[in-house]
Structure formats: C-alpha cells, structure tokens
Amino acid sequence: MTAPSSAPVSIVLVGIGGYGNTAVTTLLRNPLRQDWQLVGVVDPVAEKAAAYDELKSLGLPFYATLDDFYKTNKADLAFISSPIQFHAPQTCTALANGTNVLCEKPACATIQEARQMAAARDAAGRFAAIGYQWSYTQAILDLKADIQAGRLGQPRRMKTMALWPRTDAYYGRNNWAGARQSPQGDWILDSPAHNACAHYLHNMLFLLGRQGQASAAQPRSVQAELYRANPITNFDTTAMRIMTDDGVEVLFYTTHALSKFYGPEIICEFDEATVTFYTGKRLVAHYKNGDTKDYGTPDGYTHLKYWDSIAAVRGEKAMACTIDAATPQIVCINAAEDSVNNDIAEFPAGLVYKMGVPGKQIRVMTGLAECFIKAFQANALPAELGGYSWLRPGKVVDTTHYNVFRG
Ligand SMILES: NC(=O)c1ccc[n+]([C@@H]2O[C@H](COP(=O)([O-])OP(=O)(O)OC[C@H]3O[C@@H](n4cnc5c(N)ncnc54)[C@H](O)[C@@H]3O)[C@@H](O)[C@H]2O)c1
C-alpha cells in the first residue's frame, strides 16, 4: 500500500518480549527474503527480551515509546505485540504516522477503543489488522468460503471448549495478566477468553461472517458466567452464549483453573453437515449424506500473518483479519462483564486446591472440568444445568447497539 512494490517493507517492532519474539524469529530466521527491513524497536524493557542481543547486534535504534520512534523515523508497517492496554493507542499512533498495523490479538480492551482504531484506520488510509493466526490459514478461509456459499446449509450452532491450565508463573510473568484495569485505570480485561483462548471465540464469529473474507458475525446478545480461582481481578473461567444477528447460537467454554489440557474442541452444526475439530487434528465436515470434506488444520501457520501483512503493504493481498473482523470478540468480552454486572464469582476456597510446586503451580477448581464438559455436551451454560452449589448465572445482554463499555 505505502511502499513501492520493489522496495523492502520497513518494519517497526513494538513489544519484543513474550509473544513479540514470534515476530522477531519469523523475520530473522528468514534472512533471505528481500521484502522486509527492520527499522526500529519499541519496548520500554527491551533488554529483558530473549532477542535483545540479536536485535542490538543489527544496529537497530531502540525506543521506549512509539512517539519517540516517530520523532526521527518512519515505517511502512508496525508489528504490535505489547500488552492489551497499549493496543489501541499504539495502533492509532502508528496509523496517524502513516504506518500499516498488524496488532496482536485481542484487538484491544473495549468496544470504544475498537471503534477508535477503525476510525484511525479510515483516516490514515492504511490497514489495521489483528493477529489471530488461524484467520490467515487456508483451512479456515476455505471453510468460511464454503459456509458463505451455502455448501454446508444454514449455520445453526457453533461451540468451542478450550480448557487450558495456567500456572502461577503465567499470572506472575507481568503486571497485567488476569487484570481488569492497569494501575492508571486503563481497561485490560485479561482472561482466557480475551487472551490465551480468545482465538477460539473469535474464530467462531469470524467463520460466521457473511460478507467476504474479512467479515465476522455481529453478536445480538451475550449471556455469560464468570468465575475465578486465581488471585486476580478479572476471571479465569467463563462460559458464554452469544446469539448472532442472524440467529446462530455460539457457545464458548474456557478456563485456566484445572489440572489437564482439553481442547480446543470445536463443533459447528449446519443444516447439511457438522464440522468438527479437536486439538492437533483437522477441520472436517461430515455431511448428512455420508460425504466428508477435510479442510486440513489451521495449526502451525503462525508465520502467515506476518508475511501476509508485508504482502498487503505491497498491495499484493488484503488482510483476512481486519480490526472490523476482530471487533465482535470485543463486544462479547465487554458484554460478558456486563452480564454479571462486573461482579466475578469466586470459586469457594475449600474447593480450590494447588497442584505442583511454586513457579509451576496451578489452582484447580474441583469438579469444574466435568461440569464444563457436561454443559458443552448439553449445549447449555453450566448454571442452566445446575448440580453445583457455586454456579452463578449471568443475565442476557442485548448487544444490538453496543457502543460503550462502562465497567
Ligand atoms: N497470537 C498468539 O498466539 C499470542 C500468544 C501469546 C500472546 N499474544 C498476545 O501478545 C500480546 C503480548 O502478550 P505477552 O504474553 O507477550 O505479554 P508480556 O507482558 O509477556 O510481554 C509484552 C512485551 O511488551 C513489552 N511492553 C510492555 N509495555 C510496552 C509498551 N508500552 N510498548 C511496547 N512494548 C511494551 C514488554 O516489555 C514485553 O517485552 C498480548 O496482546 C497477547 O494476547 C498472542
């Protein structure tokens, strides 16, 4: 878009520790590609990052803020992998300086921030894409094209369960994991639904997008249950039901408070077929007439989002996951908090036990995995099934005109 097609795309890296290292290694392990060039690094504590020495040895300038970078530099493209509360301001700053953006998921914390990012994108005439890596894969895009073409019949229900244990080290790796807000009052809303497993909530809405590759279904209502076992301010466990604006039921179950990994398990029901996926396996459509269609796996293609964004700057392709496509997930996250009036239920202390040694310790909620698996199988929210004293239902939130998260 901004660079002449023969020139390398100039890239600024924003956040290089943690997941930002994926962008670094994708680029630096492909030195023979001639289509990119690093022009700077923005990270206030860059020296703690695994790639610090290697990036320093390249002679790159380092900055604590993006504003500092733009005082003397410019870039065609920014890879933003900073904490959630910086996504919106950094995306807007980059766009205002004429830089295209690939920002890590989730897009941001609140719906009002997502709208600001889209407006900044429109004003700049650059792209603002979000790094949900599955959305860039052939498996997901082929399935989405078949859904849009009506080849599986009318979609009726999509559900995903991703039960992923996380340790005390995960929650202790920074000052924002599991946090609702930063000390400065910025919204973060970090949770499994908004971080580690956000992919799978987004994926269902993305697959149900009706207009072309970069669309997503809009939630008409959201009902959620939010719980926590860990000493955090937001939640580590949720089940939610989203009704889309064309009446498809989307169910999502995720937690970090259990002992064993399970999922993601995905089941998508259509009038003519059911599409299934389980960790490490393939997305397969099973038609009612006995036919099957194997879409392959969306796992293992994280690099595509980086190469696609370089190609998009050069005008060679469009980004599959735009800020607009990633915004319905934000509506769900915001409305889920509204659904429980921002009051997260603590699991009873007597039912939560610690497993493992400090540093690798998981807080496990007794009976939670069984409860969620039963609810998943019954297409129900856990509190609808009952059977556990700690269950607490949320209210249905109308999201038809959802424009502000108030908290
Ligand atoms: N796509 C994926 O599969 C995937 C996986 C993990 C994390 N993520 C996303 O990556 C983002 C970062 O998560 P993380 O777990 O790496 O976090 P982290 O806290 O472990 O690391 C964040 C990095 O950003 C830096 N940073 C902090 N403040 C900054 C600022 N103002 N400007 C620039 N850099 C800043 C930190 O120093 C650190 O290097 C989150 O949005 C997360 O959801 C995506």
The ligand as an SDF file (V2000), in Angstrom:
LIG
                    3D

 44 48  0  0  0  0  0  0  0  0999 V2000
   -1.2010  -14.7630   18.6900 N   0  0  0  0  0  0  0  0  0  0  0  0
   -0.8820  -15.5200   19.7240 C   0  0  0  0  0  0  0  0  0  0  0  0
   -0.9170  -16.7510   19.6700 O   0  0  0  0  0  0  0  0  0  0  0  0
   -0.4500  -14.8750   21.0020 C   0  0  0  0  0  0  0  0  0  0  0  0
    0.1430  -15.6420   22.0080 C   0  0  0  0  0  0  0  0  0  0  0  0
    0.5450  -15.0050   23.1850 C   0  0  0  0  0  0  0  0  0  0  0  0
    0.2940  -13.6500   23.3720 C   0  0  0  0  0  0  0  0  0  0  0  0
   -0.3160  -12.9530   22.3750 N   0  0  0  0  0  0  0  0  0  0  0  0
   -0.6000  -11.5160   22.5640 C   0  0  0  0  0  0  0  0  0  0  0  0
    0.6010  -10.7820   22.5860 O   0  0  0  0  0  0  0  0  0  0  0  0
    0.4230   -9.6230   23.4120 C   0  0  0  0  0  0  0  0  0  0  0  0
    1.5450   -9.6030   24.4450 C   0  0  0  0  0  0  0  0  0  0  0  0
    1.3860  -10.6930   25.3000 O   0  0  0  0  0  0  0  0  0  0  0  0
    2.6380  -11.3180   26.0970 P   0  0  0  0  0  0  0  0  0  0  0  0
    2.1100  -12.5100   26.7880 O   0  0  0  0  0  0  0  0  0  0  0  0
    3.8000  -11.4520   25.1970 O   0  0  0  0  0  0  0  0  0  0  0  0
    2.9220  -10.1510   27.1530 O   0  0  0  0  0  0  0  0  0  0  0  0
    4.2260   -9.9000   28.0270 P   0  0  0  0  0  0  0  0  0  0  0  0
    3.8190   -8.9610   29.0880 O   0  0  0  0  0  0  0  0  0  0  0  0
    4.8160  -11.2030   28.4020 O   0  0  0  0  0  0  0  0  0  0  0  0
    5.2410   -9.1940   27.0080 O   0  0  0  0  0  0  0  0  0  0  0  0
    4.9160   -7.9570   26.4570 C   0  0  0  0  0  0  0  0  0  0  0  0
    6.1290   -7.2890   25.8590 C   0  0  0  0  0  0  0  0  0  0  0  0
    5.7570   -5.9450   25.5340 O   0  0  0  0  0  0  0  0  0  0  0  0
    6.6400   -5.0510   26.1980 C   0  0  0  0  0  0  0  0  0  0  0  0
    5.9370   -3.8380   26.5460 N   0  0  0  0  0  0  0  0  0  0  0  0
    5.3440   -3.5020   27.7220 C   0  0  0  0  0  0  0  0  0  0  0  0
    4.8220   -2.2730   27.6240 N   0  0  0  0  0  0  0  0  0  0  0  0
    5.0850   -1.8310   26.3740 C   0  0  0  0  0  0  0  0  0  0  0  0
    4.8010   -0.6310   25.6710 C   0  0  0  0  0  0  0  0  0  0  0  0
    4.1130    0.3650   26.2470 N   0  0  0  0  0  0  0  0  0  0  0  0
    5.2300   -0.5180   24.3970 N   0  0  0  0  0  0  0  0  0  0  0  0
    5.9250   -1.5130   23.8100 C   0  0  0  0  0  0  0  0  0  0  0  0
    6.2250   -2.6720   24.4240 N   0  0  0  0  0  0  0  0  0  0  0  0
    5.7870   -2.8310   25.6860 C   0  0  0  0  0  0  0  0  0  0  0  0
    7.1790   -5.8030   27.3890 C   0  0  0  0  0  0  0  0  0  0  0  0
    8.4060   -5.2510   27.8350 O   0  0  0  0  0  0  0  0  0  0  0  0
    7.3200   -7.1920   26.8040 C   0  0  0  0  0  0  0  0  0  0  0  0
    8.5220   -7.2680   26.0830 O   0  0  0  0  0  0  0  0  0  0  0  0
   -0.9650   -9.7420   24.0340 C   0  0  0  0  0  0  0  0  0  0  0  0
   -1.8740   -8.9930   23.3120 O   0  0  0  0  0  0  0  0  0  0  0  0
   -1.2750  -11.2220   23.8970 C   0  0  0  0  0  0  0  0  0  0  0  0
   -2.6610  -11.5020   23.8470 O   0  0  0  0  0  0  0  0  0  0  0  0
   -0.6590  -13.5190   21.2080 C   0  0  0  0  0  0  0  0  0  0  0  0
  1  2  1  0
  2  3  2  0
  2  4  1  0
  4  5  1  0
  4 44  2  0
  5  6  2  0
  6  7  1  0
  7  8  2  0
  8  9  1  0
  8 44  1  0
  9 10  1  0
  9 42  1  0
 10 11  1  0
 11 12  1  0
 11 40  1  0
 12 13  1  0
 13 14  1  0
 14 15  2  0
 14 16  1  0
 14 17  1  0
 17 18  1  0
 18 19  2  0
 18 20  1  0
 18 21  1  0
 21 22  1  0
 22 23  1  0
 23 24  1  0
 23 38  1  0
 24 25  1  0
 25 26  1  0
 25 36  1  0
 26 27  1  0
 26 35  1  0
 27 28  2  0
 28 29  1  0
 29 30  1  0
 29 35  2  0
 30 31  1  0
 30 32  2  0
 32 33  1  0
 33 34  2  0
 34 35  1  0
 36 37  1  0
 36 38  1  0
 38 39  1  0
 40 41  1  0
 40 42  1  0
 42 43  1  0
M  CHG  2   8   1  16  -1
M  END
$$$$
